[in-house]
Amino acid sequence: MSKKGTKETNAVLDNHLAAAQRGDLEAVLNDFSEDSVLFLPQGPVRGIAELREFYKAFLTKPPSGFPKAFELLRRDVDGELAYIVWKAEPGVQLATDTFLVRDRKIVVQTFAASLAA
């Protein structure tokens, strides 16, 4: 994969993680476009309006421990693809995200987590 793609993917991922940890909804949404899709276990979230609703709920009522206890366990970036494994205990016991980044936007993201009851 290209180093340029990897550099751009890392930059978008850095911004996305920092914005989420700050609880900055607009900065998180800036990483997406109207064509972006977030795949969740309960089904896909498409476009800025649906992404806004998902991230607003996640950032205003986060799982216990997020963002304070956020711990990045693994980060792999190769060209346009990024994969992270993280936790934020006690609420998020384990989570994974995969990102496809093109033209400095997250085109596709997947998210799955094991959450405390």
C-alpha atoms as one frame of an Amber mdcrd trajectory, in Angstrom:
protein
   0.000   0.000   0.000   1.121   3.578  -0.469   2.874   5.499   2.252   0.829
   8.563   1.316  -2.405   6.687   1.907  -1.097   5.428   5.224  -0.086   8.949
   6.281  -3.514  10.381   5.409  -5.303   7.489   7.105  -3.237   7.997  10.264
  -4.051  11.730  10.255  -7.804  11.112   9.943  -7.675   8.394  12.611  -5.699
  10.657  14.979  -8.304  13.397  14.548 -11.209  10.983  14.965  -9.857   9.479
  18.193  -8.925  12.852  19.696 -12.294  14.401  18.799 -14.212  11.463  20.306
 -12.172  11.635  23.501 -12.891  15.383  23.759 -16.575  14.746  23.130 -16.416
  17.118  20.117 -19.345  16.008  17.956 -18.666  18.432  15.089 -14.993  17.421
  14.845 -16.001  13.740  14.780 -18.554  14.394  12.025 -16.001  16.383  10.021
 -14.166  13.083   9.419 -17.167  11.751   7.469 -19.050  12.679   4.292 -22.667
  12.335   3.222 -21.710   9.037   1.543 -20.131   7.536   4.687 -21.478   4.350
   6.255 -20.977   3.082   9.804 -21.713  -0.629  10.185 -22.957  -1.631  13.642
 -24.216  -4.967  14.983 -27.766  -3.528  14.875 -27.408  -2.347  11.252 -25.831
   0.398   9.138 -25.864   4.127   9.861 -25.680   6.169   6.643 -24.936   9.816
   5.933 -24.236  12.793   8.161 -27.733  13.053   9.694 -27.746   9.440  10.918
 -24.082   9.642  11.966 -24.909  12.791  13.956 -27.646  10.955  15.859 -25.409
   7.955  16.607 -22.392   9.970  17.739 -24.514  12.480  19.652 -25.982   9.627
  21.699 -22.566   7.963  22.128 -20.792  11.160  23.177 -23.522  12.628  25.421
 -24.269   9.332  27.224 -21.081   7.321  26.771 -20.513   3.890  28.259 -19.089
   3.968  31.782 -15.363   4.671  31.606 -15.380   6.427  28.224 -13.492   8.598
  27.456 -11.494   8.799  30.698 -10.445   5.135  30.773  -9.972   4.817  26.977
  -7.042   2.517  26.269  -5.885   1.767  22.741  -4.748  -1.875  22.709  -3.859
  -2.174  19.034  -3.639   0.093  16.010  -2.801  -1.109  12.509  -2.807   1.152
   9.459  -2.055   0.027   5.915  -2.814   2.447   3.111  -6.499   3.386   3.255
  -7.331   0.838   5.957  -7.090   1.182   9.720  -8.024  -1.233  12.484  -8.102
  -0.490  16.201  -8.815  -2.558  19.299  -9.609  -0.663  22.500 -11.320  -0.719
  25.857 -12.684   1.810  28.351 -13.537  -0.142  31.465 -15.814  -0.769  33.160
 -18.326   0.048  30.390 -16.433  -1.072  27.302 -14.692  -4.349  27.979 -13.417
  -4.710  24.407 -14.165  -2.892  21.151 -12.933  -2.906  17.574 -13.245  -0.394
  14.772 -12.197  -0.728  11.160 -11.913   2.334   8.923 -11.647   2.843   5.166
 -10.311   6.366   4.540 -10.320   8.076   1.135  -9.708  11.739   0.327  -9.286
  12.494   4.046 -12.771  11.179   4.928 -13.942   7.997   6.602 -15.862   6.254
   3.834 -16.676   3.117   5.833 -16.349   2.383   9.542 -17.273  -0.783  11.385
 -17.758  -0.859  15.153 -18.451  -3.697  17.555 -18.034  -3.824  21.325 -18.572
  -5.962  24.355 -20.341  -3.635  26.796 -20.913  -4.168  30.496 -24.547  -4.752
  31.401
